[in-house]
Amino acid sequence: METKLTREHLDAHIDRRLRMRVRLYLGISILIIAAIIYRVAVHGGGVLYPLIALVVGICVGSLLARMYLVSWDKNAAKVVSRIDTYGVVLLVVYVIFEISGEHLIGKWFSGPEILTLVLALAGGAVLGRGIGIGRKMVQVLRTSL
């Protein structure tokens, strides 16, 4: 039988820094998505490509959520996270992707669309990380209680 998690469970059994990291990711992604909507409304260029870039970013971000090993700390009775070797490799690949992304996008798009697409990729990646880490911490908490 699955344990029903309440806010009290989350506050008591999930590391405060981990909760703040997820909230930060989700907050930043909301701001970036608002900027994308503004840029599409003001500068035009269509909705399809930014939407595709956002979905690709979410997929990349979900993979990047694996950077952190989320586990149960028996001594503290909390869900904690730490970066592992696999996570360092993913982080390096992600940084290369972010640096070269604008150059690659610039080959097919021009003007204001470039920044909109870069924002969509970055916003999606941040959103995917926040969702991925949040899901993992709830999953670890459910199996540990």
C-alpha positions as CSV (number, residue, x, y, z in Angstrom):
1,M,0.0,0.0,0.0
2,E,1.3,3.4,-1.0
3,T,2.0,6.0,1.7
4,K,0.0,9.2,1.3
5,L,2.6,12.0,1.6
6,T,1.6,15.3,3.2
7,R,3.4,18.6,3.4
8,E,4.6,17.6,6.9
9,H,6.3,14.5,5.5
10,L,8.0,16.6,2.9
11,D,9.2,19.2,5.5
12,A,10.3,16.6,8.0
13,H,12.0,14.1,5.7
14,I,13.5,16.0,2.8
15,D,16.6,18.0,3.1
16,R,15.9,21.8,3.1
17,R,18.6,22.5,0.5
18,L,17.1,19.9,-1.8
19,R,13.6,21.3,-1.5
20,M,15.0,24.8,-2.1
21,R,16.9,23.6,-5.2
22,V,13.7,22.1,-6.7
23,R,11.7,25.3,-5.9
24,L,14.5,27.4,-7.4
25,Y,14.5,25.3,-10.6
26,L,10.7,25.6,-10.9
27,G,10.7,29.3,-10.2
28,I,13.4,30.1,-12.7
29,S,11.6,28.0,-15.4
30,I,8.4,29.9,-14.8
31,L,10.2,33.2,-15.3
32,I,11.9,31.9,-18.5
33,I,8.7,30.6,-19.9
34,A,7.0,34.0,-19.2
35,A,9.9,35.6,-21.1
36,I,9.4,33.2,-24.0
37,I,5.7,34.0,-24.2
38,Y,6.5,37.7,-24.1
39,R,9.1,37.4,-26.9
40,V,6.8,35.4,-29.1
41,A,4.0,37.9,-28.5
42,V,6.1,40.9,-29.2
43,H,8.7,39.7,-31.7
44,G,6.5,37.1,-33.4
45,G,8.1,34.2,-35.2
46,G,5.5,31.6,-34.4
47,V,4.9,29.3,-31.5
48,L,5.9,25.9,-33.0
49,Y,9.7,26.1,-32.9
50,P,9.9,27.6,-29.3
51,L,7.4,24.9,-28.2
52,I,9.5,22.1,-29.8
53,A,12.7,23.6,-28.2
54,L,10.9,23.7,-24.8
55,V,10.0,20.0,-25.1
56,V,13.5,19.1,-26.2
57,G,14.8,21.1,-23.2
58,I,12.5,19.3,-20.8
59,C,13.8,16.0,-22.1
60,V,17.4,17.1,-21.7
61,G,16.6,18.5,-18.2
62,S,15.0,15.2,-17.2
63,L,18.2,13.4,-18.2
64,L,20.2,16.0,-16.3
65,A,18.1,15.4,-13.2
66,R,20.2,12.2,-13.0
67,M,23.2,14.3,-12.2
68,Y,22.2,14.1,-8.5
69,L,22.0,10.9,-6.7
70,V,18.9,11.2,-4.5
71,S,18.9,8.8,-1.6
72,W,17.7,8.2,1.9
73,D,20.1,9.1,4.8
74,K,19.2,6.7,7.6
75,N,21.1,8.7,10.3
76,A,19.3,12.0,9.5
77,A,16.0,10.2,8.4
78,K,15.9,12.5,5.4
79,V,16.0,12.4,1.6
80,V,19.4,13.9,0.5
81,S,21.2,14.4,-2.7
82,R,24.8,14.5,-3.9
83,I,26.4,14.6,-7.3
84,D,28.0,11.4,-8.6
85,T,30.6,10.7,-11.3
86,Y,27.8,10.1,-13.9
87,G,26.4,13.5,-12.9
88,V,29.7,15.2,-13.6
89,V,29.9,13.8,-17.1
90,L,26.3,14.9,-17.7
91,L,27.1,18.4,-16.4
92,V,30.1,18.7,-18.8
93,V,28.0,17.6,-21.7
94,Y,25.2,20.0,-20.7
95,V,27.7,23.0,-20.5
96,I,29.0,22.1,-24.0
97,F,25.4,21.9,-25.2
98,E,24.5,25.3,-23.8
99,I,27.7,27.0,-25.2
100,S,27.3,25.6,-28.7
101,G,23.5,25.7,-28.7
102,E,23.2,29.4,-29.8
103,H,25.8,28.8,-32.6
104,L,23.9,25.8,-33.9
105,I,20.5,27.5,-33.7
106,G,22.0,30.5,-35.5
107,K,22.6,28.4,-38.6
108,W,18.9,27.9,-39.2
109,F,17.2,30.9,-37.5
110,S,17.9,34.6,-37.4
111,G,17.1,37.7,-35.4
112,P,15.0,37.5,-32.3
113,E,14.1,33.9,-32.9
114,I,17.6,32.8,-31.8
115,L,17.2,34.1,-28.3
116,T,13.7,32.8,-28.0
117,L,14.8,29.3,-29.0
118,V,17.8,29.4,-26.7
119,L,15.6,30.6,-23.8
120,A,13.1,27.8,-24.7
121,L,15.9,25.2,-24.5
122,A,17.3,26.5,-21.3
123,G,13.9,27.0,-19.7
124,G,12.9,23.4,-20.7
125,A,16.1,22.1,-19.3
126,V,15.6,23.9,-15.9
127,L,12.0,22.7,-15.8
128,G,12.9,19.1,-16.6
129,R,15.6,19.1,-13.9
130,G,13.2,20.5,-11.3
131,I,10.5,18.0,-12.2
132,G,13.0,15.1,-12.4
133,I,14.6,15.8,-9.0
134,G,11.2,16.4,-7.4
135,R,9.9,13.1,-8.7
136,K,13.0,11.2,-7.5
137,M,12.9,12.7,-4.0
138,V,9.2,11.8,-3.6
139,Q,9.9,8.3,-4.9
140,V,12.8,7.9,-2.5
141,L,10.6,9.2,0.4
142,R,7.7,6.9,-0.5
143,T,10.0,3.8,-0.5
144,S,11.7,4.8,2.7
145,L,8.7,5.6,4.9
